[in-house]
């Protein structure tokens, strides 16, 4: 897959990152099918049990759940659970991996002057994107199982989620600029890193404090909820980890491969001095 990969060419970087992102997404889907799907099944079972109780109560009073007599049957879901946790899960994470890979490739190219070493650059790109897209919103708005949450609040939840991502990226960009200025000013590394860390932690703490809480009421056991949330976090961090480490290893191997012929070239023959 990476035989013609050239980390010095942006097009090659983008294509390689997308391909590796798809692979990382499929691995993460396999992980989540084992760790996350049982929690989803349990949440759906609780939702169905609550719906059955409401239906029984409505039947006893002669009214539907909407307060009308003779309630109709609920429509069957457009996609079955078997498809959702099979092809749907792997397809969704394959597309997610491709999108994350594209973002990773763009970031990797953008960091080429600041971080010249390929493995370090890949790790920095993965850490920045994984922190901003996965970890930061998870800390403020951790995900809930699909059966939990009011569909009417979906737009609000999405807006809050992307607001955290954008603000995190702004804070990280500002911290990177501060780090560069401090390095130019001659600050020693321990003092510089401490100040940069504070420049990330303090603004993000303010962001988390000012943003409103999640709008949904949680109606599932806390153990089930956090089991799903931790599985979701682990699956997404696994995706970023495979992408960053795999890409860094591939880039380093390609650099070594392309540089090897020159290093092994025989020295030019010189005639002995007479």
Secondary structure, 3 states (H helix, E strand, C coil): CCCCCCCCCHHHHHHHHHHHHHHHHHHHHHHHHHHCHHHHHHHHHHHHHHHHHHHHHHHHHCCCCCCCCCCCCCCCCCCCHHHHHHHHHHHHHHHHHHHHHHHHHHHHHHCCCCCCCHHHHHHHHHHHHHHHHHHHHHHHCCCCCCCCCCHHHHHHHHHHHHHHHHHHHHHHHHHHHHHHHHHHCCCCHHHHHHHHHHHHHHHHHHHHHHCCCCCCCCCCCHHHHHHHHHHHHHHHHHHHHHHHHHHHHHHHHHHHHHHHHHHHCCCCCCCCCC
